[in-house]
Amino acid sequence: MGEKELVTREIEDIPESYLSEILDFIRFLKKKSVEERMEVTLASETSLRKDWLRAEEDEAWDHL
C-alpha cells in the first residue's frame, strides 16, 4: 500500500473537527513546495545571469 493510500485511510478515521486543520496543513505544504522551487529558480538565474547577459548570447538568439 502506498503512502497516499495510507494518508487517505488515516484521514477517513479522523474526527470531522480536525479536517480543517489537515486541509490547512496540506495547503501549507503545497505553498512551501512552490516557494522552494521559486528559490531554486531565482538562485539559478543569479548564477547564470553572467552568461545570459553577454553580447554573444544575444546574437545567438537574435534570429528567433
C-alpha positions, 0 to 999 in steps of 0.5 A: 500500500502506498503512502497516499493510500495510507494518508487517505485511510488515516484521514477517513478515521479522523474526527470531522473537527480536525479536517480543517486543520489537515486541509490547512496543513496540506495547503501549507505544504503545497505553498512551501513546495512552490516557494522552494522551487521559486528559490531554486529558480531565482538562485539559478538565474543569479548564477547564470545571469553572467552568461545570459547577459553577454553580447554573444548570447544575444546574437545567438538568439537574435534570429528567433 
